[in-house]
Amino acid sequence: MRIARRDAPPRSVWALEQAGVHPLLAQLFAARGVRSNDELDDGLARLIPPAELHGAQAAAVLLADAIAARKRICVVADYDCDGATACAVALRGLALLGAAPGTLRHIVPDRAVHGYGLTPTIVDLALEQKPGPKPDLLLTVDNGIASIAGVAHARAMGLDVLVTDHHLPAKEGEQVVLPDASVIVNPNQPGCTFPSKNLAGVGVMFYVLLALRTELRARGAFSAEQQPRLDALLDLVALGTVADVVRLDANNRRLVAQGLRRIRAGKMHAGIAALFSAAGRDASRATGFDFGFALGPRINAAGRLSDMSLGIECLLTDDPARAAQLAQTLDTINRERREVEAGMREQAEALLETLMPEGDAPPALALYDPEFHEGVVGIVAGRLKDRLHRPTFVFALGQDGLLKGSGRSIPGFHLRDALDLVTKRHPGVLKRFGGHAMAAGCTLAEEDFDTFDGALQQVAREWLDAATLSRTLLTDGPLAAEYFNAETVRSLDAQVWGQAFEPPLFCDEVEVVSQRLVAEKHLKLSVRHAGALRDAIWFGHTAPVGTRVRLVYQLRVDEYNGQQRVQMVVEGAG
């Protein structure tokens, strides 16, 4: 591992300070590409206008016509947190904008049974759903862009299909192939010039609702003063955006900041409040960390091990008692998920020993064991990727007899493009694939696993060099002694950090005064930093460090028995 310092352009730091930004924050923001104070304005008025999102206006017309004709709309959701929040935003938003009672419903694929996206089977299930008549319009959220067969089947059955998605479209050779939907809204489709390609699925759906409100206002459904307040949905938008680990560009940071502001003020849906309570988190001090590591995993656990309908119901109910009951159920499922994950990680580690007899990892990893659980392959792939700094796929055997793999990648290795190259070199090996640069999924036959493994490693050997395969820990340099306090922690926690806008990591050389193990798996340190004794802890690390060492750390406040103490949470050492 290499430790490097982020570059903070002095002119940007100066410009931010002149605009009144705190000197420490000015340094941190400039190092993350912020050039002016305007980029930090998180007001809703600064959002990119919905008119710039290709297809949003056509979607608004389609939905406005459907609402006026009292057509039945079925939302086709996805089984992760982004898909669940997008489904809740769609149903709540359409109801706010006038969809008649009884015209809205939703359906969620079962990960193990139906696979991903709008498949022909899901179309048939939507048509068979009881009670009530068949839907007239299928609205996909966080899926659909690669559902060529499913959309064709829906259209053949006489249904309109509105696809809202953010994933990359499918390709045949070098040609992008889009489903024959009535309307497609996706910032990553050809011809869309929307400046932010990083909207999560829930963000795309929120933008469609903004466009629909404008269309309905133009039709005289309500005035600007009387129009429904869609900002009431921003707690859901913020949760889905952070949980899906999309790039937090300026537009996404505004969406997340607005959602956090509402939650801290107590303006949140019953399910969000219940999830904070179940996770033991204080909603009045909500951070993006809570979304990514507390609420998101509890919603995701339902889709991994049980039924995502539980997660969606939690986000849809307005009954606090029912929300609390569902949140506790989700918490229980998440505990089970952690146990399954721990067992799979042990199995994966044993497999790694056979793949790495000398301790050196290959340029890419593909792991499969018949005992692996399909619901947590992505989590395990992520853990192994973090530990070994290698693109990693983990596979499990699906109910249809095919291997279902989930991959996580490192900077410099576009995972979906790698899968595309594999399928070109080995036609027929991948039955299905899709995803992003840093996360992707694929399906293949068990007998083709070795072929896939070899093909993935070959692509990795061609694309990755020694520097890329060496993990670099980017830091913000030393932390001045005057900032080592709880006020700094509160100031940092109030900001929006996340993917591609990473939380601050400081790096200081310290003298280690004492060190011991806590719970046999965490290294507890007392160090001398800037002439003062500081507490430090390195979670999940057991090896002792030297008496003088460079620590890379985050700043946190540790609360115990009513006492607060500022603590270094160590991420690495060199």
Secondary structure in CASP SS format (residue, H / E / C, confidence):
PFRMAT SS
TARGET T0000
AUTHOR 0000-0000-0000
METHOD secondary structure of the structure
MODEL  1
M C 1.00
R E 1.00
I E 1.00
A E 1.00
R E 1.00
R C 1.00
D C 1.00
A C 1.00
P C 1.00
P H 1.00
R H 1.00
S H 1.00
V H 1.00
W H 1.00
A H 1.00
L H 1.00
E H 1.00
Q H 1.00
A C 1.00
G C 1.00
V C 1.00
H C 1.00
P H 1.00
L H 1.00
L H 1.00
A H 1.00
Q H 1.00
L H 1.00
F H 1.00
A H 1.00
A C 1.00
R C 1.00
G C 1.00
V C 1.00
R C 1.00
S C 1.00
N H 1.00
D H 1.00
E H 1.00
L H 1.00
D C 1.00
D C 1.00
G C 1.00
L H 1.00
A H 1.00
R H 1.00
L C 1.00
I C 1.00
P C 1.00
P H 1.00
A H 1.00
E H 1.00
L C 1.00
H C 1.00
G C 1.00
A H 1.00
Q H 1.00
A H 1.00
A H 1.00
A H 1.00
V H 1.00
L H 1.00
L H 1.00
A H 1.00
D H 1.00
A H 1.00
I H 1.00
A H 1.00
A C 1.00
R C 1.00
K C 1.00
R C 1.00
I E 1.00
C E 1.00
V E 1.00
V E 1.00
A C 1.00
D C 1.00
Y C 1.00
D C 1.00
C H 1.00
D H 1.00
G H 1.00
A H 1.00
T H 1.00
A H 1.00
C H 1.00
A H 1.00
V H 1.00
A H 1.00
L H 1.00
R H 1.00
G H 1.00
L H 1.00
A H 1.00
L H 1.00
L C 1.00
G C 1.00
A C 1.00
A C 1.00
P C 1.00
G C 1.00
T C 1.00
L E 1.00
R E 1.00
H E 1.00
I E 1.00
V C 1.00
P C 1.00
D C 1.00
R H 1.00
A H 1.00
V H 1.00
H H 1.00
G C 1.00
Y C 1.00
G C 1.00
L C 1.00
T C 1.00
P H 1.00
T H 1.00
I H 1.00
V H 1.00
D H 1.00
L H 1.00
A H 1.00
L H 1.00
E H 1.00
Q C 1.00
K C 1.00
P C 1.00
G C 1.00
P C 1.00
K C 1.00
P C 1.00
D C 1.00
L E 1.00
L E 1.00
L E 1.00
T E 1.00
V E 1.00
D C 1.00
N C 1.00
G C 1.00
I C 1.00
A C 1.00
S C 1.00
I H 1.00
A H 1.00
G H 1.00
V H 1.00
A H 1.00
H H 1.00
A H 1.00
R H 1.00
A H 1.00
M C 1.00
G C 1.00
L C 1.00
D E 1.00
V E 1.00
L E 1.00
V E 1.00
T E 1.00
D C 1.00
H C 1.00
H C 1.00
L C 1.00
P C 1.00
A E 1.00
K E 1.00
E E 1.00
G C 1.00
E C 1.00
Q E 1.00
V E 1.00
V E 1.00
L C 1.00
P C 1.00
D C 1.00
A C 1.00
S C 1.00
V E 1.00
I E 1.00
V E 1.00
N C 1.00
P C 1.00
N C 1.00
Q C 1.00
P C 1.00
G C 1.00
C C 1.00
T C 1.00
F C 1.00
P C 1.00
S C 1.00
K C 1.00
N C 1.00
L C 1.00
A C 1.00
G H 1.00
V H 1.00
G H 1.00
V H 1.00
M H 1.00
F H 1.00
Y H 1.00
V H 1.00
L H 1.00
L H 1.00
A H 1.00
L H 1.00
R H 1.00
T H 1.00
E H 1.00
L H 1.00
R H 1.00
A H 1.00
R C 1.00
G C 1.00
A C 1.00
F C 1.00
S C 1.00
A C 1.00
E C 1.00
Q C 1.00
Q C 1.00
P C 1.00
R C 1.00
L H 1.00
D H 1.00
A H 1.00
L H 1.00
L H 1.00
D H 1.00
L H 1.00
V H 1.00
A H 1.00
L H 1.00
G H 1.00
T H 1.00
V H 1.00
A H 1.00
D C 1.00
V C 1.00
V C 1.00
R C 1.00
L C 1.00
D C 1.00
A H 1.00
N H 1.00
N H 1.00
R H 1.00
R H 1.00
L H 1.00
V H 1.00
A H 1.00
Q H 1.00
G H 1.00
L H 1.00
R H 1.00
R H 1.00
I H 1.00
R H 1.00
A C 1.00
G C 1.00
K C 1.00
M C 1.00
H C 1.00
A H 1.00
G H 1.00
I H 1.00
A H 1.00
A H 1.00
L H 1.00
F H 1.00
S H 1.00
A H 1.00
A C 1.00
G C 1.00
R C 1.00
D C 1.00
A H 1.00
S H 1.00
R H 1.00
A C 1.00
T C 1.00
G H 1.00
F H 1.00
D H 1.00
F H 1.00
G H 1.00
F H 1.00
A H 1.00
L H 1.00
G H 1.00
P H 1.00
R H 1.00
I H 1.00
N H 1.00
A H 1.00
A H 1.00
G H 1.00
R H 1.00
L H 1.00
S C 1.00
D C 1.00
M H 1.00
S H 1.00
L H 1.00
G H 1.00
I H 1.00
E H 1.00
C H 1.00
L H 1.00
L H 1.00
T C 1.00
D C 1.00
D C 1.00
P H 1.00
A H 1.00
R H 1.00
A H 1.00
A H 1.00
Q H 1.00
L H 1.00
A H 1.00
Q H 1.00
T H 1.00
L H 1.00
D H 1.00
T H 1.00
I H 1.00
N H 1.00
R H 1.00
E H 1.00
R H 1.00
R H 1.00
E H 1.00
V H 1.00
E H 1.00
A H 1.00
G H 1.00
M H 1.00
R H 1.00
E H 1.00
Q H 1.00
A H 1.00
E H 1.00
A H 1.00
L H 1.00
L H 1.00
E H 1.00
T H 1.00
L H 1.00
M C 1.00
P C 1.00
E C 1.00
G C 1.00
D C 1.00
A C 1.00
P C 1.00
P C 1.00
A C 1.00
L E 1.00
A E 1.00
L E 1.00
Y E 1.00
D C 1.00
P C 1.00
E C 1.00
F C 1.00
H C 1.00
E H 1.00
G H 1.00
V H 1.00
V H 1.00
G H 1.00
I H 1.00
V H 1.00
A H 1.00
G H 1.00
R H 1.00
L H 1.00
K H 1.00
D H 1.00
R H 1.00
L H 1.00
H C 1.00
R C 1.00
P C 1.00
T E 1.00
F E 1.00
V E 1.00
F E 1.00
A E 1.00
L E 1.00
G C 1.00
Q C 1.00
D C 1.00
G C 1.00
L C 1.00
L E 1.00
K E 1.00
G E 1.00
S E 1.00
G E 1.00
R E 1.00
S C 1.00
I C 1.00
P C 1.00
G C 1.00
F C 1.00
H C 1.00
L H 1.00
R H 1.00
D H 1.00
A H 1.00
L H 1.00
D H 1.00
L H 1.00
V H 1.00
T H 1.00
K H 1.00
R H 1.00
H C 1.00
P C 1.00
G C 1.00
V C 1.00
L E 1.00
K E 1.00
R E 1.00
F E 1.00
G E 1.00
G E 1.00
H C 1.00
A C 1.00
M C 1.00
A E 1.00
A E 1.00
G E 1.00
C E 1.00
T E 1.00
L E 1.00
A C 1.00
E H 1.00
E H 1.00
D H 1.00
F H 1.00
D H 1.00
T H 1.00
F H 1.00
D H 1.00
G H 1.00
A H 1.00
L H 1.00
Q H 1.00
Q H 1.00
V H 1.00
A H 1.00
R H 1.00
E H 1.00
W H 1.00
L C 1.00
D C 1.00
A C 1.00
A C 1.00
T C 1.00
L C 1.00
S C 1.00
R C 1.00
T E 1.00
L E 1.00
L E 1.00
T E 1.00
D C 1.00
G C 1.00
P C 1.00
L C 1.00
A C 1.00
A H 1.00
E H 1.00
Y H 1.00
F C 1.00
N C 1.00
A H 1.00
E H 1.00
T H 1.00
V H 1.00
R H 1.00
S H 1.00
L H 1.00
D H 1.00
A C 1.00
Q C 1.00
V C 1.00
W C 1.00
G E 1.00
Q C 1.00
A C 1.00
F E 1.00
E C 1.00
P C 1.00
P C 1.00
L C 1.00
F E 1.00
C E 1.00
D E 1.00
E E 1.00
V E 1.00
E E 1.00
V E 1.00
V E 1.00
S E 1.00
Q E 1.00
R E 1.00
L E 1.00
V E 1.00
A C 1.00
E C 1.00
K C 1.00
H E 1.00
L E 1.00
K E 1.00
L E 1.00
S E 1.00
V E 1.00
R E 1.00
H E 1.00
A C 1.00
G C 1.00
A E 1.00
L E 1.00
R E 1.00
D E 1.00
A E 1.00
I E 1.00
W E 1.00
F C 1.00
G C 1.00
H C 1.00
T C 1.00
A C 1.00
P C 1.00
V C 1.00
G C 1.00
T C 1.00
R E 1.00
V E 1.00
R E 1.00
L E 1.00
V E 1.00
Y E 1.00
Q E 1.00
L E 1.00
R E 1.00
V E 1.00
D E 1.00
E E 1.00
Y E 1.00
N C 1.00
G C 1.00
Q E 1.00
Q E 1.00
R E 1.00
V E 1.00
Q E 1.00
M E 1.00
V E 1.00
V E 1.00
E E 1.00
G E 1.00
A E 1.00
G C 1.00
END
